[in-house]
């Protein structure tokens, strides 16, 4: 595989993880069979840790650029503030 192929594959993987994290916002708190607050918070934390690790790795590698992976303006900590659908404070 060429270097460009790896970058494209990595971009797709990162995009997929970001999309899966966003899916958390569609879990309906009114559906008790699908919504569990501990599971929700655990998944949000897991996605945060994974994306933060990826972003940090790219930041410290002088051959990689965050913009190439759509992470230049992305803050993985935002995942921790995601709320499920119909969330009540």
Legacy VTK file of the C-alpha trace (Angstrom):
# vtk DataFile Version 3.0
C-alpha trace
ASCII
DATASET POLYDATA
POINTS 89 float
0.000 0.000 0.000
1.208 3.463 -0.820
1.517 6.191 1.806
-1.488 8.020 0.359
-3.576 4.834 0.631
-2.735 4.612 4.341
-3.713 8.248 4.885
-7.029 7.735 3.132
-7.704 4.575 5.139
-6.820 6.352 8.380
-9.092 9.284 7.461
-11.962 6.846 6.881
-11.322 5.064 10.192
-11.229 8.344 12.114
-14.417 9.523 10.403
-16.133 6.263 11.314
-15.154 6.581 14.982
-16.342 10.202 15.078
-19.653 9.141 13.499
-20.124 6.327 16.012
-19.514 8.762 18.870
-22.139 11.126 17.437
-24.582 8.217 17.387
-24.684 8.440 21.186
-26.800 11.583 20.823
-29.543 9.552 19.115
-30.081 7.125 21.991
-33.508 7.923 23.424
-33.690 8.152 27.223
-37.377 7.211 27.012
-36.462 3.790 25.615
-35.390 1.950 28.759
-34.315 -1.140 26.815
-31.760 0.898 24.822
-30.718 3.594 27.280
-28.551 2.907 30.283
-26.799 5.974 31.764
-23.722 4.011 32.870
-23.335 2.479 29.422
-23.868 5.864 27.755
-21.236 7.572 29.926
-18.818 4.676 29.481
-19.154 4.756 25.703
-18.728 8.541 25.617
-15.561 8.217 27.688
-14.250 5.386 25.497
-14.788 7.352 22.277
-13.137 10.380 23.886
-10.065 8.395 24.938
-9.697 6.783 21.507
-10.051 10.009 19.514
-7.881 11.955 21.940
-5.176 9.304 21.578
-5.372 9.410 17.783
-5.250 13.206 17.741
-2.284 13.292 20.134
-0.414 10.707 18.057
-0.897 12.751 14.887
0.080 15.981 16.681
3.419 14.602 17.866
4.349 12.927 14.572
6.177 15.530 12.487
5.248 13.728 9.255
1.513 13.919 9.895
-0.850 16.889 9.840
-4.127 17.090 11.769
-5.823 18.841 8.845
-5.181 15.800 6.627
-7.397 13.776 8.957
-10.092 16.356 9.679
-8.871 16.849 13.237
-7.363 20.342 13.128
-10.462 21.992 14.641
-11.764 18.923 16.462
-11.793 18.633 20.256
-12.412 15.060 21.456
-13.520 16.452 24.841
-16.768 17.573 23.192
-17.875 13.932 23.250
-17.982 14.099 27.041
-20.675 16.776 26.812
-22.937 14.739 24.489
-26.429 14.204 25.863
-28.826 11.476 24.770
-32.088 12.244 23.019
-34.812 13.556 25.372
-32.267 14.130 28.129
-33.618 16.108 31.065
-31.309 17.954 33.441
LINES 1 90
89 0 1 2 3 4 5 6 7 8 9 10 11 12 13 14 15 16 17 18 19 20 21 22 23 24 25 26 27 28 29 30 31 32 33 34 35 36 37 38 39 40 41 42 43 44 45 46 47 48 49 50 51 52 53 54 55 56 57 58 59 60 61 62 63 64 65 66 67 68 69 70 71 72 73 74 75 76 77 78 79 80 81 82 83 84 85 86 87 88
